[in-house]
Amino acid sequence: MLIETGELLDQIAALTAGYPEGSTQTSVPFLSVVRRSRPTPFAPAVLHPSFCLIVQGAKRVHLGPKVIDYGPGEFVTTLIDMPVSGKIVHATARRPYLGLRIDFRAQDIASVVAEARVQVEPRGQKPKTAAFVGKSDRDLLELLLKLLRLLERPRDVGFLSSLIKREIIFRLITGEHAHLFFQTTLFDPADGVGRVIDWIRQNYSSSFTVERLARSNGVSVSGLHHKFKAVTTMSPLQYQKQLRLQEARRIMLGGLANATTAALPSRL
């Protein structure tokens, strides 16, 4: 494990040497790299569907009521838009925080599952939180290293990067965390909770009642509350509120509006 992480470290350190602080998009459309030379304060954010690996340094994330610390070789991944807060806790100019992020969509996962005919064995009947921290194995780290090396061959990026991405997803849905990475609640079209989460994500500026959402998606109010909180760590209305707050914050940081204007639903 340490050998592969070390090779990734060399690749990312060299790649980000001339980059500014923060996250930088690479020539691979779904791959970005992160470099921070100092710890950061806690900051709220919405973690979009992605796989985020730490190669050097450490981070602390608040995921609902849980406080999670993770470091080199470990990753956080989410299957839905997940409001979180976090900070980088270990980073210096000599040993900066380094990481990478791979963005994906639910359709990417479903496509790999269908084509590879993967059978994910459920562990218990209860839905699990759609974001979690795990530890990378040798196969996964080798694929990530292969993806980074591809940046040295620009002509190959367009075709080969998508194949490597699919193999990364395959390793995730057949590995130790398969039961968390591919959940029926989120991917089964017949499961109303997954549809509700997706609807709120796309319509977070709209008013709604939980009763109406439950009725229109064929689930009971109590069932919707239970599953929704299990997956997102919050109620449907709390989830909507967090998405609104994060969008308002994004608008203000971008200098697009003042606090009063950004708080208006019409701007969200």
RAGI-V159155 format. One record per backbone hydrogen bond with DSSP energy under -1.0 kcal/mol. NH is the residue of the N-H (numbers start at 1). CO is the residue of the C=O. If there is no record, write none. Layout:
NH_CO / NH_CO
//
This chain:
5_1 / 6_2 / 7_3 / 8_4 / 9_5 / 10_6 / 11_7 / 12_8 / 13_9 / 14_10 / 15_11 / 16_12 / 19_16 / 22_35 / 24_33 / 26_31 / 31_28 / 32_101 / 33_24 / 34_99 / 35_22 / 36_97 / 40_88 / 43_86 / 45_84 / 47_82 / 50_78 / 51_102 / 52_76 / 53_100 / 54_74 / 55_98 / 56_98 / 59_70 / 60_87 / 61_68 / 62_85 / 63_66 / 66_63 / 68_61 / 70_59 / 73_54 / 74_71 / 75_134 / 76_52 / 77_132 / 78_50 / 79_130 / 82_47 / 84_45 / 85_62 / 86_43 / 87_60 / 89_58 / 90_58 / 92_95 / 97_36 / 98_56 / 99_34 / 100_53 / 101_32 / 102_51 / 103_30 / 104_49 / 109_105 / 110_106 / 111_107 / 112_108 / 113_109 / 114_110 / 115_111 / 116_112 / 118_113 / 130_231 / 132_77 / 134_75 / 136_73 / 141_137 / 142_138 / 143_139 / 144_140 / 145_141 / 146_142 / 147_143 / 148_144 / 149_145 / 150_146 / 151_148 / 152_149 / 153_150 / 156_153 / 160_156 / 161_157 / 164_160 / 165_161 / 166_162 / 167_163 / 168_164 / 169_165 / 170_166 / 171_167 / 172_168 / 173_169 / 178_175 / 180_177 / 181_177 / 182_178 / 186_183 / 187_183 / 188_184 / 191_188 / 195_191 / 196_192 / 197_193 / 198_194 / 199_195 / 200_196 / 201_197 / 202_198 / 203_199 / 206_203 / 213_209 / 214_210 / 215_211 / 216_212 / 217_213 / 218_215 / 219_214 / 224_220 / 225_221 / 226_222 / 227_223 / 228_224 / 229_225 / 230_226 / 231_227 / 232_228 / 233_229 / 239_235 / 240_236 / 241_237 / 242_238 / 243_239 / 244_240 / 245_241 / 246_242 / 247_243 / 248_244 / 249_245 / 250_246 / 251_247 / 252_248 / 253_249 / 254_250 / 255_252 / 256_251 / 262_258 / 263_259 / 264_261 / 267_264 / 268_265
//
